[in-house]
Amino acid sequence: MAASDTDHGGSSPDPEPGPVARLRRRLVEPIAARITAFRSDDSDRSVARRSAGAAFLIRVASAGILFVSQILLARWMGRFEFGIYVAVWAWASVLGPLAPLGLAYGSQRFIPEYRHRGDLDGLRGFLTGARLLSLGQGAIAGALLAAVVLALGRDVPAHFLVPFLIAAATLPAFALSMVQDGMARSFDWIDLALVPLFIVQPVLILVVMGGLHVAGGTMDAVAVLATTCGAMWLVTLVQAVLMGRRFAGAVPPGARRYDVRYWLKTSLPIFVVDGFFLLLFYVDILVLQLYVGPQDVAIYYAASKTLSLVHFISYAVGAAVAHRFSAYHVAGEREKLESFVGDAVRWTFWPTLAFGAVLAALGLPILRLFGPGFDAGYPLILIIMIGLLARGAVGPAERLLNMTGHQSLCAVVYASALAVNVILCVVLIPRFGIFGAGWATAAAVVVESIMLFVLVKRKLGLHVFVVRFRRS
């Protein structure tokens, strides 16, 4: 029998792929391959990039939750009660991170150091001792806050008394959570470091207060702060249990050595730096209250909260890379450190610029979500953004100095920036109101960034500016 026209005595060539198959082959498959390679790459740079990305996504989610919750709480509570809550929680937000006396950030130095040296006794001692120490320090800070409030008596308005006492009860858990956050980052456990405090806690607060609102309960500062206190203790204790399980798998059991004097001696300069940084972060609102009314303070607060997403970029990168700085420095790996610093600066600046442009475009509708009149603060977004771009241009330079033994220099930088901020606030706010506070803050951050660049260049010989100028 003769072969048919379609029978060529062998296999037929593959038909021409359709448009869907071509799209999959040319676009989807290469992207999937890159994602797989990225996730399987265990190099320090890839791990840090994944950590920075995870930290940023978590903080973005947290910022969104907090943004919505602040709007809802303000509407549910009313401006007066919401103002009490914001004022009291601002104190807790300063005292809580300061209570561990620098051990929170110190974790990102001590843990890589102990691991590099193979000092498991010291590592086990730090993982246990630092958490107990921070819990005790938080209890002392809470007791001191309560004692001061009670000692002032009638000088403290009655509606502030109970809220401050609740905040005092929150400080031990706050301090412990900060140290556990630093420990988890040092093992690249970004989920365990950030999710409890920045996702679970605000969701719990929002759910409880939303239920109270639906049930017709009392929506005041005491209710919100009591809910916040309970949520803080719950998520911190759960985080402690989960961390204990992970430590058991990552660190072999054995003897412990508690180098408490060494921890505190090394961490105290970091504590000073944190103190100046936190005051630098809050001083504009604190000074602003002396010169303008609550409505203007609310507008300024809304504008600064709108910029929180941009601020989290530098936080996320710093959270992911700080312990790498320490590890490379201790190991004497100069080239890796220099390359990694350049990466960290770029990871900080370009996303900062991109998100800043987005907020410049969407700032007005975002501010209008807070209610009528809040759009008057739109120029503040552009003003404060100048400082955030300056900070982004030098990346996590302050973390680099801290992780390489130059904590005292960071203290000088932040003290100088704080002094500039306070002086400019006192000079500019009476004349320009909230916009004077914005210019004071932006100028202080620019001064801070310039000083960080100069000090890193002189002390470490490293270039921490996003643009590298070459000499001809």
N, C-alpha and C positions, 0 to 999 in steps of 0.2 A: 504494500500500500504506500502510495506516495505520501510524503510528509505534508501536512497542512501548512497553509501560509503562516500560521502562528507558531508552528513548531520548528524551532531553530536548533534542536538537538542539544540544548543546554538551558541554563537559567536565563530568564529575561532580565534586562537592566532595570534598576529601581526607577519607578516613575518619578517625575519631577515633583518635589515636595510642594505642598500647598502653602498659602500665605501664613497660616497659623504655625505650621511646622517650621517655616523659615524664621518666623519671629522668635519661636522657642529656641531654635538653634543659634541664632545670632545675638539674641538679647538675654533671654531668661537663663539659658544654660551657663553662659559666661558669668553672669551675676551670681547665680547659685554656686558656681565653682569658687568664686572669690569669697563669698560668705563662708563657705565650708572651710576654705583655707584659712581665713581670718580667725574663725572660731577654734580651729585646731592648732593654730600657731601659739606655742608656749613661750615665745621670746619675751623678754622684759618689756620691750616696747609695745608689743601686741597686747600683753596682759594689762599694761597701764592704760592703753587706749580703750580697751573693753571696760576697764574699771571707771575711767573718766566718763565714758559714754553712759554706763549704767548709773553712776552717781548723778550725772546731769539729768537723765530721764526721770530718776526718782525725785530729784529736787524740783523738776518741772511739774511733775504730777502733784507733789506737795504744795508747790506754789499755787497751782490751780485750785486745789482743795481749800487752802487757806484763803485765797482770794474770794472764793464763793462764800466761805464761812464768815469772813469778816463782814461782807455785805449783809448776809442774812442776820448775823448777830446784831449788827447796828440797827437794822430795821426792827428786829424783835424786841431789843432791849430799850431802844431810845438813846438819844445822844448822851444824856447825862450818865446813865448806868454803863453804857459802852465806854465812855471816857474814863470812868473809874477802873473798869477792867483793863483797858489799854495801859493806863498809867501804872497800875500795880504789876501787871505782867511784864512791863518794860523793866522794872526793878528785878524781877525774877530772871528775866532773860540776860541780865548783866551778872547777877550774883551766882546763878546756877553754873555757868561755864567757868567762872573764876574760882569757885569753891574748891576744885581739885588742885589748885595751886600749880597749874601747868602740866599736871600728869596726863591730861587728855591728849594734848599734842605731843607730850613727851613720850607717849606710847609708841609713836611712829619713829622715834629715835632709838628707844631702848630695845624694842623687840627685834628690829633688824640687826642691831649690834650684838645682842645675845645669840641670835641665830647664826650670824656670820662667824662668831668665835666658837660656836659649838658649845656654849655655856648653858646647858639645859637646866642646871640647878638654878642659875640666876633667872632664866626665862620662866621656869615654873613659879619661882618666888614672886616675880613681877606680876604674872597673870593673876595670881591670887591676892598678893599683898596690895597691889595698886587699887584693886576694886574695893577691898575692905577699907583701905585708907581714904579713898574718895568718898565712900559712904559716910565715914566718920567726919570728914571735913565738911560735907554737906550738912550733916546734923548740927555741927558747930555754927556754920553760917546761918542756918535756919533759926537756931536759938538766939544768936546775936541780933538778927533782924527782929524777931519777936520781942526781945528785951528792949531794943531801941524804941520800937513803936509803943510799947507799954510805958516806957519811961517818959516819953514825950507827952503822954496823957492828953490833955485838952488841946495841945498844939496840933495833934492829928485829928482832922475832922472825923466825926463819928462814923460817917458812911465809908471811911477808908479803913477803920480798925479791923473788922473781921476779914475783909479781903486780904489785908497784909498778913494776918495770922495764917490764913490758908496758904498764901504764897510761901511763908516760912516753912510750913509743913511739906511743901513740894521740893524744897532745895536738896534734901538728901538724895532723892530719886533722880533729880536733875543732874547732880554731880556724878552719880554712878553711871548714868546713861552717857554722859560725855566721855568718860574714860573707856567704857565698853565700845563706844563708837570708834575711838582711836585704835583700840586693840583689834577690832574686826577689820578695819582698813589695812592694818599692817599685815594681815594674812590674806588680803585681797577679797575679803568677804563683804563686798559692798552692800549686798542685800541685807545682811544681818546688821550692818552698821547703820543703815539709813532708814530701812522700811519701818521698823518699830516706832521711831520717834517722829518721822516725817510723813508717814502715810497712815499707819494704824491709829496713832494717837489722835490726829485731827479728825479722822473719820469717826472715831468713837465719840469725840466731843460733839461733832455735828449731829450724829444720830441721837445722842441723849438729849441735847438741847432741842433738836427738832421734835422729838417725842414729847418733851415737856411743853413746848409751844402748842402742839396739837391738843395736848391734854388740858390746856388752859392754866398751866402752872406759872409760878412767879419767874419772870425772866429778868433777873438782875445780875449784878456783878458777882455777888456771893454764889449764886447758882452756877454761873459759868466757871468761876475759879475753883469751886468744889469739884465740879465735873473734870476740869483740867487736872487737878491734883490726883484724883482717883485714876484717871487715864494714864497719867505719867507713871505712877507707881505700878500699875498693872503691866504696861508694856515693858517697863524696865526690868521687872522681875522675870517676865517671860523671856526677854532677851538674855538675861543672865543664865537661865536654865539652858537655852539653846546654845549659848556660847560655851558653857561647860561641856556639853556633848561634843561640840566640834573640837575644842581643845583636847579632849580625850583621844580623838582620832589623829590629831596633828602633832601632839607633843607626847613622847613616851612618859609613863609615870616614873616618879623617882623623888629624890630629895629636893627641898626648896631652900633657896638662900634669899634673904630679904635685905637688899642693899638700900634701905630706906633713906639713909643720909645722902647717898649718891643720887638717888632719884630726886629728892627735894632740892639738893644743891644744883643739879642740872636743870630742873624744871622751873625753879623760881624765876630766873630771867624770862622764861617763856610766859610765866604768869604775869609778869610786869608788861610784857608785850601784849598779851591778851587783854589786860586791863585797859591799856591805852587804845587798843583797837576797838574794843566794845564801847568805850566812852566816845571815841571818834565816830562810831556808827550812830550813837544815840544823842550826842551833845546838841545837834541842831534842834531836835524836837524839845529837849529839856530847856534850852535857852529861849527858844521861840515862845514857850509858854509864859515867859516873864514879860513879853512885850505885846502879844496879840491875843485875841479872844479865842474861845474854843472852836468857832466856825473856821477860822483861818488855820488853826492847828489841824483840823480835820481835813481840809483841802491839801495841806502839805503832806499829811500822813497818807492820803489816798495816792498822791503823785509818787511818793517814795515807794509805796507798796507796788505800784504799777511797774516800777523798775526792778523789782526783786528778781524777776526771771533772769535779767542780764547779770545781776550780781552773783547768781548761782553758778554761772559759767566758771568764773574764777574759783569758786568754792569747789566745784566738782573736779576740776583739773588738779587743784591743790590737794584734795582728798586722795586722789589716785596716785600722785607722783611723789608726795613728800617722803615716804619711806624709801623710795627708790633713790632719791637724792642722798639719804643717809647711807644706804647700802653701798652705793658707788663711792661715796666719799671715804667710808671706813675701809673699803677694799683697795683704795688708791687707784681706781679705774678712771683716770682723768678724761680720756677720750669719750668713754661711754657717758660720763657725767655731762660733758660739754654738749654732746649730741642730744642727749635727753633734755637738757635745759632748753635748747633751741626748739625741740618738738613741743615742750610744755608751753612756751611763749606763743607759738603759732596756734596751738589748740585753744589758747585762751583768747587771743586778740580777734581772730577772724569771726568766730561765732559771736563774740561781743559786738563787733561792728554790724554783723548781719541782723541780730536781734534788736540792736539799737535802731537800725533803720526801720524795722517793722513797727517798733513802738512809736517812732516818730510819725509814722503814717497812721497808726491806729489809736494814738493816745487820746484824742478827743472822745471817740465813742466809748473807749474803755472807762474814762473818768466819768462819763455821764451815767454809767451803770450805778455809781455810788449815790446818785440823786441830783436834784437841781443845784446848780452853782459850783459843782465840783470841777467842771470843765475850765474854770478860771485858773486852775493849776497846771494847764497844759504846758505853758512855757517852762515850768519847773522840770518837766521831763527832758527838754532839750538842754537846760542848764546843767542838771546833775549828770546827764549823759556824758558831758565833756570829761568829768572826773573819772567815770567808769571806763571810758576809752583809754584814758591815760593809765589807769591801773591795769587794764587788759594788755596794753602795749609792752609791759614788763613782766607779764605772766606771774607765776607764783614765786616772785623773787623773795618775799618775806619767808616763805617756807624753806627756800634754798638756804638762806642765812641761818634760820633756826636749826636746820638739819645738819649744818656743817660747823656748829659750835660758835656761831656769832649772834647768839640770842640778845646780848646786851646792845648790839648795834640796832637790832630791830626795835628795842625799847626806845632808843634815842630817836629813831625815825618816827615812831608813832607819837612819842611825846611832843616832838616838833610839830607834826601835823595837827595834833590835838590843840596845841597852843595857837597855831595859825587859825584853826577853826573857831575856837572860842573868841579870839580877838576880833576876827572878821564878823562873827555873829553879833557881838556887842556893838560893833561899829555900823554894820550894814542893816541889821534888822530894824532898828528904830526908824531908819530912813526909807527902806525899801520893803519892809514887811517880810512876807514869806519868800519873796524873790531874793532878798538879802541873805536869808538862810541858805537858799539854794546856791548862790554864788559863793558863799563862805565854804560850804561843803565841797563844791567842785574845786575851788582853789586849794583847799587843804589836801585833797586827794592827789592833785597834780604835784604839789610839793612832796608829798609822800612818795610818789612814783619816781620823781627825779632823784630823790635821795637814795632810794633802793637801787636804782640803776648805777649810780656813782659808787655806792659802797660795794656792790657785788663786783663791779669792774676792778676796784682797787684791792679788795681783800681776796677775791677768788680768781681774778683775771678772766671772768666769764662775761660774755655779752648777753644781756637780758633785755634787749629791745627788739621789737618785731622786725625792724628794718636795720640791716647792717650796711653802714656806709663804708665804702672801700676807698682807700687813698690811691690816687693816681701815681 
